[in-house]
Amino acid sequence: WHWSVLSISRWTIGIHWWSVPFQVALMLGLAIASYRWIETPLRKGNWFGKRWKSLVVGGGVLVIVSGGLFALGKPLKGKFFLGSSKPLNTILPAAKPSITRENCMDHESFSIAMSNCWINRQVLSGPRIFFIGDSHNEAMTAAAEVVAGTLGNPVFMHSRRGTPFPTSEIEYHSYGTSDRKKSTEIQRELEKYLLSSIREGDFVFLSLRYPYYFGRDGFSNNEADFTYYSSINNAQISRSRFFQLWQDEVSSFASKISEMGGTLVLNTPTPEWKNYVEVVENCMKAYWFSALGQARCTVRKGEIEKEYSQINSFLLHLSRDNYNVKILDTFSVVCPDKLLCHYRDHWQEYYRDVDHLSNYASRKIAPQMLSIIRESSR
């Protein structure tokens, strides 16, 4: 009985210090009751007078029940809860088969992305739309495909895991990750390509996980876990200085894009869920019997806004100072309520893990992207 109590508890109310006494008492009570009124009568009862008759009847019942379950397998398929087998990190199959993580995010050279990560590349007229950034940009694949399918414009999708854009002379390392030099070099190649090829009317959508690089206390990400240093003289600097240098770089990039007639669109940071185990156990599953567990899948909106205030303030000032810089308010899409941000929108997840948006959220963001493109193209 202990396993059934623990399993059901984890799906419903969870296991806490205050619930453990009740759960232990329930285990003991069920064990005593089943031993007294089920196990003992079955073990000591003389059901058919002779032992061999009991064995034959018992075996016959097992065969009949097993055969019945087997026969009803197909008619009842999908009507009983057997757990969720959905992978935690599913991504949308791309409209173009070559748009994969291997080609468009984890590639060994920028040329691989240039060859494989376009949609509607054959279209020669009209503005091009570039989706760039880190893995949070890769999470926007579904939105990029909606934009490409709706407008019919050429769309380019390029991401680089754990690497900000644009780059600067400052690089960083984080404990438990590989050297960032290769990724930084590829982001620089992307930047050179854009600054040499952007034309009148083009759009660049930049999506980054700002709190990871610049936040005060981002996702499991204290400043002590990172090393920021200059690629010129290897001098180490603070995270705040790293943020300032990135601001200078993105401001310069925006000015250059503006001179070429393009528009830069930056996303706002979205909430992150810091307890991975709790998210997996409670937030990635939406069952009618887990309503209490779902209560742990919310955060106060004001707390998130306070944590991201420095980042949002810079984005706001950048958009006010540059007519060609627009803000994609992803935060409001996944936090539509006044007081709370939720991991789920009823039965659909806003996230595919603890920080990347799901395909569902990405598609909900697409109309705002289309609105920015249409209004800026007038």
N, C-alpha and C positions, 0 to 999 in steps of 0.2 A: 504493500500500500504506500510505502514511502515514495516510490518513484512516480506513481500517479498523482499524489498530492503535490510533489515538487513540480512536475511537468505542468499541471493545470495552474498552479500558482504563478509560474513564470509567464504563462500566457495571459493571466488575468490581473491579479493584484500585485504580483511580484513577490520577492522574498526580501523582507526587511527585518530589522531588529525587533520591531513591534509585532510583526506577524509570526515570527518563529515560534513563540510559545503556543499559539493557536494551531499552527500547522503540525507541530510535534504532537499536541494533544489529539488532533484529528487522526494522525497516523496510528497512534496507540489505540484510540477508540475503534477505528475501522479494523485493526488487526485483531483485537479482542472479540469484537462482534462477529467477524467472519470465522474465527476459530471456533467460537461457541455454537453459532447457529447454522454454519454452512459446512465447515471442514469436518468437525466431529460427527455430526449426524450422517454425513456421506461416508465417512470412513468406518463407522461402527454399525451402521444400519444393515439389516438383512433384507435386501430388497426383493430378491426372487427365490429365496430359500436355499439355493445352491450357488456357490461361488462362480461356477462356469457359466451359469445363466446370466449373472450380473455382468460378467466380462463380455459375453456375446451381445447383450442388449446395449451395453455402453459402447462397444465398438461399432455396432450398427448405427447408433445415434451420431457418433463422430463422422461416419461415412456419409450419412444423409445430410448433416449440416454442412460438411465440407463441399459435397456435391451441389447443394443449394446455393452456397456462396459463389462457387465457380460458375454456375449457370446464370446467376444474376449479375456477374461481373460487368458485362457489357451494358445491360440496360440501366444499371445504377452508376455507371462510370461518371465521375465528376459531381455526384450528388452527395457524397460523404466527404467530410473533412479528413484529409490524410496528411496535412502539413503542406507547406509551400516549398516547391522545388525550383522556384524562379531564381536564377543567378543574381547575386547582389550587384554586379557591375555590368549589367546588360547595356549595350549601346544600340542605337538604331541602325539597321542595315542601310547603308548609304544608297542614295538614288543612283550614284555611279559606283560600281563595284570597287574601283580603285581607291576610293576615299576610305582609307582604313587608318587605324592608329599607326601601323607599321610605315605607311607611306606618308602620312600627313602630320605625324607628331614624333614618332620614335625613329625617324629615318636617319641615315648616316650622312646624307648630304642634301643641300637645298635643292639641287637639280632633280632629285627624286620627287620632291613635293611639286615642283614646277611641271613635271611630266604627268602626275597622277591626280592632283588635288583640285582640278577645275570642274565646274558644272557649267554647261552651256558655253564652253569655250569657243565653239564654232560661230557664235553670234559676234559679229564684228562691230555692230552699231550700238549706241547707247552706253551709259555709264557701267563701269565694272564695280563689283562689290567685293571687298577683301575682308575676310574674317581672320583676325590674327590674335595671338596672345599665348597663354600657357594652357594647361589642361582644362581650365575653366572655359576657354574658347572652344576646345574640342567638345565640351558638353553642350555647346550651342549648335552642333551639327544639324539637329532636327529643325531648328529655326532657320539656319542657312538654307536648308533644302526647301522649306516653305517659301522663303524669299525668292529663291531661284525658280521654283515652280510657278509662283504667282506672277513675277515680273518678266521672266524669260531672259534676264540679263546674265552675263558671265559672272560666276561667283568662284572665288578662290578661297580655300580653307587651309590654313596653316597654323599649327600649334607647336609649342615646345614645352614639354613637361618641366615644371618647377623653375622656369626661367622668365624673368620680366622682360618687357619690351616697352620702349626702346632701351638699348643697353647703354652703359656709360663706361668710364675707365675703372669703375668700381665693380668688382665681382664678389661673389659670396659662396661659402660652403656651409652646408648644414650637416650635422652629425647623422650618420646612418644613410647618407645618400652618396652617389658617385660624384666625381669631379664635374663641375659645371662648365668647364672651358669649352668643350665641344658644342654644348647647347648654346652658349653665349655667342660662339663664332657663327652658328647657323642663324641665330636671330639677327646678327649684324649683316649677314648676307641678305636676309629678307629686307632689312631696313634700306640697304643700298639699292636693292631692286625697286622698292616702292618709290624712293626718292629720285629714281632715274626714269620711271615709267608712268607715274600718276598723271592723268590727264583731266581736262575739264569735266566736272560732273561725277568723278569717281568717288566712292565711299570706302572708308577704312573703319571697320568695327573692331575695337580693341577690347578684349575681355581678359582680365587678370584677377588672380586671387590676392588682392591687395593686402589683407590682414596677414597673410603668410610672410610677406616680405617687409611690410612697413608697420603693421598693427602694434598697438601697445602691448598686448598679450594675445597674439593671434592663436590659431588652433595649435595647441600643444607646442607652442612656439615662443618660448622666452628668448630674449636677446642673447642669453648665455649659450643657447644651443646653436647660434650662428656665428660665423666669422666673416666679417666684411673687410675687404682689403683692396688696395689699389693695384691694378695690373701693371702700372708703370714702375712704382718703387716698392710694392708689397707692404706699404704702410697700412696698418689696421685702423679702421674708423668705426664710429658708432652707427647704430641702426638709423637714428634720426638724421645723421649726415647722409647716409645712403638714400633715405627718402628725399632729402633736399636735392641731391644730385639727380635722382630719377625725375623729380619735378622739372628741373632745368632741361633735362633731355626731352621729356614729352612736350614741354612748351616749345622747344626749338623744333621738334618734329611737326607739331601742329602748325607753326608758322610757315614751315617749308611746304607742307601739304596745301595750306591756304594759298600761297603764291602760285602753286601749280593748278589751282582751281578745284581741289578736292575737299572733301569733308571728313573730319575725324569724329568718330562716335565712341565714347567711352562708357563702359558699364559701371553701375554702382555696385559696391560689395554687398553680398547676400549673407544671411546668418549662417553660422557653422555650428555643428553639433559635436561637442568636445568629448563625449563619452561614447566611444565606438561600440563597446559591448552593449550598453543600454539601448543604443539606436538599433542595433541588430535585433535585440530581443523584443523590443517594444514598438519601434517606430516603423520598421520596414514591413510589419504585418498588421493588417487591419481586419480583425475578426470581431464578430459581435460580442464574443465573450472576453475581449481584451480591452474593454472601454477604460478600466481603471489604469491599465498600463499605458494607454495613450496619453494620459495626463502628463506623463514625463516627456512628451514630445512637443512641448511648447516652451518658448522663451519670451521674456518680456521685451516688447518692441523698443521701449525706451532705453533699456540696457544696451541693446545692440547699437542703437543710434548713437549713444554716448561713446561706445568703444570705437565706432567708425567716424566720429565727428571730424577728426583731423583730415582723414582721407576725403570725406565728402565735401569738406570746406574747400580743399584744393580743387576738386573736380568742378565745383560750382563756380569758383573764381576763374578757372581756366575757360569755362564755357561763356562766361560773361565778358571776358577780355578778348575772345576770339569768335568772330561771327560764324566761323566754319567749324567750330567745336560744339558737338551736341552731346547730351547725356541720355543714355539708355537706362531708364529707371527700373532695373531688374529687381531691386529691393521691394518696390511697391507691388510687383506682380506676385512675389512669393510671400509677402506680408501685407495682404489687403486689409486685415483687421486693424482696429485702432490701437489696441493694447497688447496683443500677443502675435507672435510669429509661430506658425505651425509647421511641423515636418510634412504633414499631409494635407491635401485638400479633399476631405472626406475619404473616398476610397482610392485616391490617386496620390502617389508620392510626389512631392516637390523635388526630392533629392534621390540620387541613385546610391549614395553612400553618406558620409558625414559632411561633405562640403560641395560635391559636384551636383549640379542641377540635373534632374531627370529629363528624359525626352518629353514628358508631359509638360513640365515647367518651361522647357525650351520652346515648345510649340505655343504656349501661352504668351511668350515674350515676342514671338514673330510679328503679331499685329502692330506692336509698338515700333519695331524695326521698319516695317512697311510704311508706317505713318511718317517716320522721320525722313525716309528716302523720298516719299512723295512730296512732302511739304518743302524739303530742301531743293527739290528739282523744279519747283515752280518758277 
